[in-house]
Amino acid sequence: MTPRTVTQLFDLSGRTALVTGGSRGLGLQMAHALGEAGARVMLAARKADELEEAVAELQAAGIDARWTAADCAREDDLRRLADTTLERMGPIDILVNNAGAAWGAPAEDHPVEAWDKVMNLNVRGYFILSQHVAKRCMIERRSGRIINVASIAGLGGNPPEMQTIAYNTSKGAVINFTRALAAEWGKYRINVNAICPGFFPSKMTAGTLRNLGEERLAAHAPLGRLGDDEDLKGLTVLYASDAGKHITGQWLAVDGGVSVVTGG
């Protein structure tokens, strides 16, 4: 076989991607990346108005994008989401598990209900959707890419003022979920990898950025900056495309080097 060019390896034309938590922030950035590489994209999130706005943005960029509202902490919604995507767009080639929640509270006072909310969305939801998508189309076709969004918070602790015990625990679980699933599903030619973002300005991180300050957080990174609207694009397409066909069970921090100096 004649080796393909780099452009051909990264090309996602003809493939379908499902991105949860895709209406804003990192999910929308990843959806842009996949669409710009040629994939059709289905976005999922809870709020229809935000999804409509995000899809309009993608379509204005020439991307074939659609949306389905779903609560990714609910098993019935997750199954409906996958089934709707299959009905409207065909087999799912790329699944991006990105929907997530955080909760700030001292560990000794952290509400159990809040712990369950974070775990249900950040870990249980990833498992249920991955299982359903794999059984519906990836296993039989012997092909698929699953990208799990973890966090550098899953690599260790935080500064004392960042009290997010449930979030950190959930993202650590996502990293090992990625490894375990990759080990089991390699025989089906399903690649499973994780991205561990550092600080990116977003709705989820707005409180932390206000409390700690963007300049202070950026100063902790060897590159001296926070993430921007481009920084996840390259890795997302690498994991999703044939350029990454021999990569599975891996995580990579996209954090300006924060995890290097903190020992994550």
PAZAPA-4460 file (N, C-alpha, C; in steps of 0.05 Angstrom, whole numbers, plus 32768, in hexadecimal, padded with zeros to 4 digits):
% residues 264
    n_x    n_y    n_z   ca_x   ca_y   ca_z    c_x    c_y    c_z   seq   type   mol
   8011   7FE8   8000   8000   8000   8000   8012   8019   8000     1      M     A
   800B   802C   7FEF   801A   8045   7FEE   8014   8055   8007     2      T     A
   8028   805E   8015   8023   806E   802E   8013   8087   8027     3      P     A
   8000   808D   8038   7FF0   80A5   8034   7FFF   80BE   803D     4      R     A
   7FF7   80D4   8033   8003   80ED   803B   7FF8   80F5   8056     5      T     A
   8005   8108   8063   7FFB   8113   807D   7FDF   811E   8079     6      V     A
   7FDA   812C   8064   7FC0   8137   805F   7FAB   8121   805D     7      T     A
   7FB1   810C   8050   7F9E   80F5   804D   7F9A   80E8   8068     8      Q     A
   7FAF   80E5   8078   7FAC   80D7   8092   7F9A   80E7   80A5     9      L     A
   7F9B   8101   80A4   7F8B   8111   80B6   7F6F   8117   80AB    10      F     A
   7F69   810E   8093   7F4F   8114   8087   7F39   8103   8093    11      D     A
   7F23   8110   809C   7F0C   8103   80A8   7EF4   8103   8096    12      L     A
   7EF7   8108   807D   7EE0   8109   806B   7ED1   80EE   806B    13      S     A
   7EB7   80F0   806C   7EA6   80D8   806C   7EA1   80CC   8087    14      G     A
   7EAD   80D7   809C   7EAA   80CC   80B7   7E96   80DD   80C8    15      R     A
   7E8A   80D0   80DB   7E76   80DD   80EC   7E81   80DE   8108    16      T     A
   7E7F   80F6   8115   7E88   80F9   8130   7E71   8102   8142    17      A     A
   7E70   80F7   815A   7E5D   80FF   816E   7E6D   810C   8185    18      L     A
   7E66   8125   818C   7E74   8134   81A0   7E61   813C   81B6    19      V     A
   7E65   8131   81CE   7E54   813A   81E5   7E60   8153   81F1    20      T     A
   7E4E   8162   81FE   7E57   817C   8209   7E62   818D   81F3    21      G     A
   7E56   818B   81DB   7E61   8198   81C4   7E56   81B4   81BD    22      G     A
   7E46   81BF   81CF   7E3A   81D9   81C8   7E4B   81F1   81CE    23      S     A
   7E61   81ED   81DD   7E72   8203   81E4   7E8D   81F9   81ED    24      R     A
   7EA0   820B   81F2   7EB9   8204   81FE   7ECA   81F0   81EF    25      G     A
   7ED5   81DE   81FE   7EE7   81CA   81F2   7ED9   81B7   81DF    26      L     A
   7EC0   81B0   81E5   7EB1   819F   81D4   7EAC   81AB   81B8    27      G     A
   7EA5   81C4   81B8   7EA1   81D2   819F   7EBB   81D5   8190    28      L     A
   7ED1   81DB   819E   7EEB   81DC   8190   7EF2   81C2   8183    29      Q     A
   7EED   81AC   8191   7EF2   8191   8185   7EE0   818B   816E    30      M     A
   7EC7   8194   8170   7EB4   8190   815A   7EBE   819F   8141    31      A     A
   7EC7   81B8   8145   7ED3   81C7   812F   7EEA   81B8   8122    32      H     A
   7EFB   81AD   8132   7F13   819F   8128   7F0A   8187   8117    33      A     A
   7EF8   8177   8121   7EEF   8160   8112   7EE1   8167   80F8    34      L     A
   7ED0   817C   80FA   7EC2   8185   80E2   7ED5   8191   80CD    35      G     A
   7EE8   81A1   80D7   7EFB   81AD   80C4   7F0C   8198   80B6    36      E     A
   7F0F   8180   80C3   7F1E   816A   80B7   7F0C   8159   80A5    37      A     A
   7EF2   8160   80A3   7EE1   8153   8090   7ECA   8142   809C    38      G     A
   7EC9   813F   80B6   7EB5   812E   80C2   7E9A   813C   80C4    39      A     A
   7E85   812C   80C3   7E6A   8135   80CA   7E69   8135   80E9    40      R     A
   7E5B   8148   80F5   7E5C   814B   8112   7E40   814D   811E    41      V     A
   7E3B   813C   8132   7E23   813E   8142   7E2B   8149   815E    42      M     A
   7E1F   815F   8166   7E24   816B   8180   7E0E   8163   8193    43      L     A
   7E16   815E   81AD   7E03   8158   81C2   7E09   8169   81DA    44      A     A
   7DF4   8173   81E7   7DF6   8181   8200   7DDA   8183   820B    45      A     A
   7DD6   818F   8222   7DBB   8191   822E   7DAA   81A7   8222    46      R     A
   7DB6   81BE   821B   7DA7   81D5   8214   7DA4   81D9   81F5    47      K     A
   7D8C   81D8   81EC   7D87   81D9   81CF   7D90   81F4   81C3    48      A     A
   7D8B   820A   81D1   7D93   8224   81C6   7DB1   8226   81C2    49      D     A
   7DC1   821C   81D5   7DDE   821C   81D1   7DE6   820A   81BB    50      E     A
   7DD9   81F3   81B7   7DE0   81E1   81A2   7DD9   81EE   8187    51      L     A
   7DC2   81FB   8185   7DBB   8208   816C   7DD0   821D   8164    52      E     A
   7DD9   822C   8177   7DED   8241   8172   7E08   8234   8169    53      E     A
   7E0F   821E   8177   7E29   8211   8170   7E28   8205   8154    54      A     A
   7E11   81F8   814D   7E0F   81EC   8133   7E0F   8201   811D    55      V     A
   7E02   8217   8122   7E02   822D   810F   7E1F   8237   810A    56      A     A
   7E2F   8238   811F   7E4B   8240   811D   7E5A   822C   810C    57      E     A
   7E56   8212   8111   7E64   81FE   8101   7E5B   81FE   80E4    58      L     A
   7E41   8201   80E0   7E37   8201   80C4   7E42   8219   80B5    59      Q     A
   7E44   8230   80C3   7E4F   8248   80B6   7E6C   8244   80AD    60      A     A
   7E7A   8231   80BA   7E95   822A   80B3   7E96   8214   809E    61      A     A
   7E7F   820C   8094   7E7E   81F8   807F   7E7E   81DB   8089    62      G     A
   7E77   81D7   80A2   7E78   81BD   80AE   7E5B   81B1   80AE    63      I     A
   7E58   8198   80A8   7E3F   818A   80A9   7E3A   8183   80C6    64      D     A
   7E2A   8193   80D4   7E26   8190   80F1   7E08   818F   80F8    65      A     A
   7E01   817F   810C   7DE6   817D   8116   7DE7   817B   8134    66      R     A
   7DD0   817B   8141   7DD0   817A   815E   7DB9   8169   8169    67      W     A
   7DBD   815F   8181   7DA8   8151   8190   7DAC   8158   81AD    68      T     A
   7D97   8162   81BA   7D98   8168   81D6   7D97   814E   81E6    69      A     A
   7DA8   814C   81FA   7DA9   8134   820B   7DB7   813B   8225    70      A     A
   7DAE   812F   823A   7DBC   8130   8254   7DCE   8118   8257    71      D     A
   7DE8   811D   8255   7DFB   8107   8253   7E00   80F9   826E    72      C     A
   7DF1   8101   8283   7DF2   80F3   829C   7DDB   80DE   829E    73      A     A
   7DC9   80DE   828A   7DB2   80CC   828A   7DB5   80B6   8276    74      R     A
   7DB3   809D   827F   7DB7   8086   826D   7DA4   8086   8256    75      E     A
   7D8B   808C   825A   7D78   808B   8244   7D7E   80A1   822F    76      D     A
   7D87   80B8   8238   7D8F   80CE   8226   7DA7   80C6   8215    77      D     A
   7DBA   80B9   8222   7DD3   80B1   8214   7DCC   809C   81FE    78      L     A
   7DBB   8089   8204   7DB4   8075   81F0   7DA4   8082   81D9    79      R     A
   7D92   8094   81E0   7D83   80A2   81CC   7D95   80B3   81BA    80      R     A
   7DA9   80C0   81C7   7DBC   80D0   81B8   7DCB   80C0   81A3    81      L     A
   7DD5   80A9   81AB   7DE4   8098   8198   7DD2   808E   8182    82      A     A
   7DBA   8086   8189   7DA7   807B   8175   7D9E   8091   8162    83      D     A
   7D99   80A9   816C   7D92   80BF   815A   7DA8   80C6   8147    84      T     A
   7DC1   80C6   8151   7DD7   80CC   813F   7DDA   80B7   8129    85      T     A
   7DD6   809E   8130   7DD7   8088   811C   7DC1   808C   8107    86      L     A
   7DA9   8092   8110   7D93   8096   80FE   7D97   80AD   80EB    87      E     A
   7DA1   80C3   80F6   7DA3   80DC   80E6   7DBD   80DE   80D6    88      R     A
   7DD3   80D1   80DF   7DEC   80D6   80D3   7DFC   80BD   80CC    89      M     A
   7DF1   80A6   80D3   7DFF   808D   80CD   7E12   8084   80E3    90      G     A
   7E21   8070   80DF   7E33   8065   80F3   7E46   807A   80FF    91      P     A
   7E4A   8078   8119   7E5C   808B   8126   7E79   8081   8125    92      I     A
   7E8A   8090   8119   7EA6   8089   8116   7EB7   8093   812D    93      D     A
   7EAF   80AB   8138   7EBF   80B9   814C   7EAC   80C1   8162    94      I     A
   7EB2   80B9   817B   7EA3   80C2   8192   7EB5   80D2   81A4    95      L     A
   7EAC   80EB   81AA   7EBB   80FC   81BC   7EAA   80FF   81D5    96      V     A
   7EB4   80F3   81EB   7EA7   80F5   8205   7EB2   810E   8213    97      N     A
   7EA2   8123   8213   7EAD   813C   821E   7E9B   8148   8233    98      N     A
   7E81   8142   8233   7E6E   814E   8246   7E78   8149   8262    99      A     A
   7E79   815E   8273   7E83   815B   828D   7E79   8170   82A0   100      G     A
   7E7D   816B   82BA   7E74   817D   82CF   7E89   817E   82E5   101      A     A
   7E8A   8195   82F3   7E9C   8198   8309   7E8D   81A3   8321   102      A     A
   7E98   81A0   8339   7E8C   81AA   8351   7EA2   81B2   8364   103      W     A
   7EA0   81CA   836F   7EB4   81D4   8381   7EAA   81D3   839E   104      G     A
   7EB8   81C5   83AF   7EB2   81C4   83CC   7EC8   81B6   83DA   105      A     A
   7ECE   81BD   83F3   7EE2   81AF   8403   7EDB   8191   8404   106      P     A
   7EEF   8180   8403   7EEA   8163   8403   7EDA   815B   841B   107      A     A
   7EDF   8167   8433   7ED1   815F   844B   7EB3   8167   844B   108      E     A
   7EAC   817A   843A   7E90   8183   8438   7E84   817F   841D   109      D     A
   7E91   8170   840B   7E87   816D   83F0   7E6D   815D   83F1   110      H     A
   7E57   8167   83E5   7E3E   8159   83E6   7E40   813F   83D6   111      P     A
   7E35   812A   83E2   7E35   8110   83D4   7E25   8112   83BA   112      V     A
   7E0F   8122   83BB   7DFF   8125   83A2   7E0F   8132   838C   113      E     A
   7E20   8145   8393   7E32   8151   8380   7E47   813E   8375   114      A     A
   7E52   812E   8387   7E65   8119   837F   7E58   8107   836A   115      W     A
   7E3F   80FE   8370   7E31   80EC   835D   7E2C   80FA   8342   116      D     A
   7E24   8113   8343   7E1F   8122   832A   7E38   8123   8319   117      K     A
   7E4F   8129   8325   7E68   812A   8315   7E6F   810F   830A   118      V     A
   7E6D   80FA   831B   7E75   80DF   8312   7E62   80D5   82FD   119      M     A
   7E48   80DA   82FF   7E35   80D0   82EC   7E3A   80DB   82D0   120      N     A
   7E40   80F5   82CF   7E45   8101   82B5   7E61   80FB   82AB   121      L     A
   7E75   80FF   82BB   7E91   80FE   82B3   7E9C   80E2   82AE   122      N     A
   7E90   80CE   82BB   7E9B   80B3   82B9   7E85   809F   82AF   123      V     A
   7E6F   809D   82BD   7E5A   808B   82B6   7E4F   8091   829A   124      R     A
   7E4C   80AB   8294   7E42   80B3   827A   7E55   80AB   8263   125      G     A
   7E6F   80AE   8268   7E82   80A6   8254   7E80   8088   824E   126      Y     A
   7E7E   8078   8263   7E7C   805C   8260   7E63   8053   8251   127      F     A
   7E4C   805D   8259   7E33   8055   824C   7E33   805C   822F   128      I     A
   7E3B   8074   8228   7E3A   807C   820C   7E4E   806D   81FB   129      L     A
   7E66   8069   8206   7E7B   805A   81F8   7E71   803E   81F3   130      S     A
   7E66   8031   8207   7E5C   8016   8204   7E46   8014   81EF   131      Q     A
   7E33   8027   81EF   7E1D   8025   81DD   7E26   802B   81C0   132      H     A
   7E37   803F   81BC   7E40   8045   81A1   7E51   802E   8197   133      V     A
   7E62   8022   81A7   7E72   800C   819E   7E61   7FF4   8196   134      A     A
   7E4D   7FEE   81A6   7E3C   7FD7   819F   7E2B   7FDB   8187   135      K     A
   7E22   7FF4   8183   7E11   7FFA   816C   7E20   7FFC   8152   136      R     A
   7E39   8005   8152   7E46   8008   8138   7E64   8003   8137   137      C     A
   7E74   8008   814C   7E91   8006   814A   7E9B   7FE9   814B   138      M     A
   7E90   7FD9   815D   7E9A   7FBE   8160   7E95   7FAE   8146   139      I     A
   7E7D   7FAF   813C   7E77   7F9F   8124   7E87   7FA8   810C   140      E     A
   7E8C   7FC2   810A   7E9B   7FCD   80F3   7EB9   7FCB   80F7   141      R     A
   7EC1   7FC3   810F   7EDE   7FC0   8115   7EEC   7FDB   810F   142      R     A
   7EE1   7FF0   8119   7EEC   800B   8114   7EE0   801F   8127   143      S     A
   7EF0   8031   8131   7EE4   8047   8142   7EFA   8056   8151   144      G     A
   7EF3   806E   8158   7F05   807F   8168   7EF4   808A   817F   145      R     A
   7EFE   8087   8197   7EF1   8093   81AF   7F05   80A5   81BC   146      I     A
   7EFD   80BE   81C0   7F0F   80D2   81CC   7F01   80DB   81E6   147      I     A
   7F0E   80D6   81FC   7F03   80DE   8216   7F12   80F7   8220   148      N     A
   7F02   810B   8228   7F0E   8124   8232   7F11   8120   8250   149      V     A
   7F2A   811F   8259   7F30   811D   8276   7F39   8139   827E   150      A     A
   7F4E   813C   828D   7F58   8156   8296   7F72   8151   82A5   151      S     A
   7F83   8166   82A6   7F9B   8164   82B6   7F93   8162   82D4   152      I     A
   7F7A   8169   82DA   7F70   8165   82F6   7F6F   8147   82FD   153      A     A
   7F6E   8136   82E9   7F6E   8119   82EE   7F8A   810D   82F3   154      G     A
   7F9E   811E   82F1   7FBA   8115   82F4   7FC5   8119   8310   155      L     A
   7FB6   8128   8320   7FC0   812D   833B   7FAD   8140   834A   156      G     A
   7FB8   814D   835E   7FA8   8160   836E   7FA9   817C   8362   157      G     A
   7F9D   818F   8370   7F9B   81AA   8367   7FA7   81BD   837C   158      N     A
   7FAA   81D6   8375   7FB0   81EA   838B   7F9A   81E8   83A0   159      P     A
   7FA1   81EE   83B9   7F8D   81EB   83CF   7F73   81FA   83CB   160      P     A
   7F74   8210   83BD   7F5C   8220   83B9   7F49   8214   83A4   161      E     A
   7F53   8200   8395   7F42   81F3   8381   7F38   81D9   838E   162      M     A
   7F20   81D9   8398   7F15   81C3   83A7   7F01   81B3   8395   163      Q     A
   7F0D   81A2   8385   7EFC   8193   8371   7F02   8175   8372   164      T     A
   7EFE   816A   838A   7F05   814E   838E   7EF6   813B   837B   165      I     A
   7EDC   8140   8377   7ECD   812E   8366   7ED6   8130   8349   166      A     A
   7EDB   8149   8340   7EE4   814D   8324   7EFF   8140   831F   167      Y     A
   7F12   8144   8331   7F2C   8138   832E   7F2A   8119   832D   168      N     A
   7F1A   810F   833F   7F17   80F1   8340   7F0B   80E7   8327   169      T     A
   7EF7   80F5   831D   7EE9   80EC   8304   7EFC   80EC   82EC   170      S     A
   7F0D   8101   82EB   7F1F   8103   82D4   7F36   80EE   82D5   171      K     A
   7F3E   80E8   82EE   7F51   80D2   82F1   7F44   80B8   82E8   172      G     A
   7F2B   80B4   82EE   7F1D   809C   82E5   7F1B   809B   82C6   173      A     A
   7F16   80B2   82BA   7F14   80B3   829D   7F2E   80A9   8290   174      V     A
   7F45   80B1   829B   7F5E   80A9   8290   7F61   808A   8291   175      I     A
   7F5A   807E   82A8   7F5D   8061   82A9   7F47   8052   829A   176      N     A
   7F2F   805F   8298   7F1A   8054   8287   7F24   8053   826A   177      F     A
   7F32   8067   8262   7F3D   8068   8247   7F51   8051   8242   178      T     A
   7F63   804D   8255   7F76   8037   8253   7F69   801C   8252   179      R     A
   7F57   8018   8264   7F4A   7FFE   8266   7F39   7FF7   824D   180      A     A
   7F2B   800C   8244   7F1A   8007   822C   7F2B   8002   8213   181      L     A
   7F41   8011   8211   7F53   800D   81FA   7F5E   7FF0   81FA   182      A     A
   7F64   7FE6   8212   7F6F   7FCB   8214   7F5B   7FB6   820C   183      A     A
   7F42   7FBB   8213   7F2D   7FA7   820C   7F24   7FA9   81EF   184      E     A
   7F22   7FC1   81E5   7F16   7FC5   81CB   7F2A   7FC7   81B4   185      W     A
   7F43   7FC4   81BA   7F57   7FC4   81A4   7F51   7FAE   8190   186      G     A
   7F47   7F98   8199   7F41   7F81   8187   7F2B   7F88   8173   187      K     A
   7F1B   7F9D   8179   7F07   7FA6   8167   7F10   7FBE   8156   188      Y     A
   7F2A   7FC4   8158   7F36   7FDB   814A   7F28   7FF5   8152   189      R     A
   7F21   7FF7   816B   7F17   8010   8176   7F2D   801D   8186   190      I     A
   7F35   8035   817E   7F49   8044   818C   7F3C   8056   81A1   191      N     A
   7F47   8055   81BA   7F3C   8064   81D0   7F52   8074   81DC   192      V     A
   7F50   808F   81DC   7F65   80A0   81E7   7F58   80B7   81F7   193      N     A
   7F68   80C4   8206   7F5F   80DA   8217   7F6F   80F4   8213   194      A     A
   7F61   810A   8216   7F6E   8124   8216   7F6B   8130   8232   195      I     A
   7F81   813A   823D   7F81   8147   8257   7F87   8165   8254   196      C     A
   7F72   8175   8251   7F76   8191   824E   7F7F   819D   8269   197      P     A
   7F8E   81B3   8267   7F94   81C4   827E   7F7F   81D9   827F   198      G     A
   7F87   81F1   8287   7F73   8207   828A   7F6E   8213   826E   199      F     A
   7F55   8212   8267   7F4A   8220   824F   7F34   8232   8259   200      F     A
   7F32   824B   8251   7F1B   825C   8259   7F02   824F   824E   201      P     A
   7EEE   824B   8260   7ED5   823F   8259   7EC1   8245   826E   202      S     A
   7EA8   823D   8269   7E93   8242   827E   7E9A   8231   8297   203      K     A
   7EA4   8219   8294   7EAA   8208   82AB   7EC1   8213   82BB   204      M     A
   7ED4   8220   82AE   7EEC   8229   82BD   7EEA   8247   82C5   205      T     A
   7ED4   8254   82BE   7ED1   8271   82C2   7ED6   8278   82E0   206      A     A
   7ECA   8269   82F2   7ECD   826E   830F   7EEA   826C   8318   207      G     A
   7EF7   8257   830F   7F13   8254   8316   7F25   826B   830C   208      T     A
   7F1F   8272   82F3   7F2F   8288   82E7   7F2B   82A2   82F6   209      L     A
   7F12   82A6   82FF   7F0C   82BF   830E   7F1B   82BE   8329   210      R     A
   7F1A   82A7   8336   7F25   82A5   8351   7F44   82A5   8351   211      N     A
   7F50   8298   833E   7F6D   8295   833E   7F7A   82A8   832B   212      L     A
   7F6C   82B2   8317   7F77   82C5   8304   7F84   82B7   82EC   213      G     A
   7F7E   82C1   82D4   7F8A   82B5   82BC   7FA8   82B8   82BC   214      E     A
   7FB2   82CF   82C4   7FCF   82D4   82C3   7FDE   82C1   82D6   215      E     A
   7FD2   82BC   82EE   7FDF   82AA   8301   7FDF   828E   82F7   216      R     A
   7FC9   8285   82EB   7FC7   826A   82E1   7FDB   8266   82C9   217      L     A
   7FDB   827A   82B8   7FED   8279   82A1   800B   8278   82AA   218      A     A
   8011   8286   82C0   802C   8287   82C9   8036   826C   82D3   219      A     A
   8024   8259   82DA   802C   823F   82E3   8034   822C   82CC   220      H     A
   802C   8235   82B3   8032   8224   829C   804D   822C   8290   221      A     A
   805E   8218   828A   8078   821F   827D   8075   8230   8264   222      P     A
   805F   822C   8255   805A   823D   823D   804E   8258   8244   223      L     A
   8046   825C   825D   803D   8276   8266   8022   827E   825A   224      G     A
   8011   826B   8255   7FF7   8272   8248   7FE2   825D   8250   225      R     A
   7FC9   8264   824C   7FB3   8252   824F   7FAC   8247   8233   226      L     A
   7F9B   8232   8232   7F92   8227   8219   7F80   823B   820A   227      G     A
   7F7F   8238   81EF   7F6E   8249   81E0   7F5C   8239   81CD   228      D     A
   7F4F   8246   81BA   7F3B   823A   81AA   7F46   8227   8194   229      D     A
   7F61   8224   8193   7F6D   8213   817F   7F7C   81FB   818C   230      E     A
   7F82   81FC   81A5   7F96   81EA   81B1   7F8E   81CD   81B3   231      D     A
   7F74   81C6   81B1   7F6C   81AA   81B1   7F68   819F   8195   232      L     A
   7F68   81B0   8181   7F61   81A7   8166   7F74   8192   815B   233      K     A
   7F8E   8197   815D   7FA1   8184   8151   7F9F   8168   815D   234      G     A
   7F9E   8166   8177   7F9E   814C   8184   7F83   813E   817F   235      L     A
   7F6E   814D   817E   7F53   8141   8179   7F54   8133   815D   236      T     A
   7F5E   8141   8149   7F5E   8135   812E   7F72   811E   812D   237      V     A
   7F88   8120   813B   7F9C   810A   813C   7F8E   80F1   8147   238      L     A
   7F81   80F3   815E   7F74   80DC   816A   7F5E   80D1   8158   239      Y     A
   7F50   80E3   814A   7F38   80DA   813B   7F3F   80CF   8120   240      A     A
   7F56   80D5   8115   7F5C   80CE   80F9   7F6F   80B6   80F7   241      S     A
   7F75   80AF   80DE   7F87   8099   80D9   7FA4   80A1   80E0   242      D     A
   7FA9   80BB   80E4   7FC3   80C3   80ED   7FCA   80B8   8108   243      A     A
   7FB5   80B2   8118   7FB8   80A7   8133   7FAF   808A   8135   244      G     A
   7FAF   807B   811F   7FA4   8060   811F   7FB4   804D   8131   245      K     A
   7FCD   8053   8137   7FDD   8041   8148   7FE0   804C   8165   246      H     A
   7FCF   805F   816C   7FCF   806B   8187   7FB5   8063   8195   247      I     A
   7FB8   8055   81AC   7FA0   804E   81BC   7FA8   804B   81D9   248      T     A
   7F95   8051   81EA   7F9A   804F   8207   7FAB   8065   8213   249      G     A
   7FAE   807B   8204   7FC0   8090   820D   7FB1   80A8   8216   250      Q     A
   7FBF   80B9   8227   7FB5   80D3   822D   7FCB   80E7   8228   251      W     A
   7FC3   80FF   8221   7FD7   8114   821D   7FCC   812E   8229   252      L     A
   7FDD   813B   8239   7FD6   8155   8245   7FDA   816B   8231   253      A     A
   7FC6   817C   822E   7FC8   8194   821E   7FC5   81AB   8231   254      V     A
   7FDB   81B4   823D   7FD9   81C5   8255   7FF0   81DA   8256   255      D     A
   7FFF   81DD   8241   8015   81F0   8242   802C   81E8   8253   256      G     A
   802B   81CE   825C   8041   81C4   826C   803C   81C4   828A   257      G     A
   8024   81CB   8292   801D   81CC   82AF   8023   81B2   82BD   258      V     A
   801A   819C   82B0   801D   8182   82BD   803A   8179   82BF   259      S     A
   804C   8185   82AF   8068   817F   82B1   8074   818A   82CB   260      V     A
   806C   81A3   82D2   8078   81AF   82E9   8069   81A8   8303   261      V     A
   8051   819E   8300   8042   8196   8319   8045   8178   831E   262      T     A
   8051   8169   830C   8056   814D   8310   803E   813B   830A   263      G     A
   802B   8145   82F9   8014   8135   82F2   801B   811D   82E1   264      G     A
***
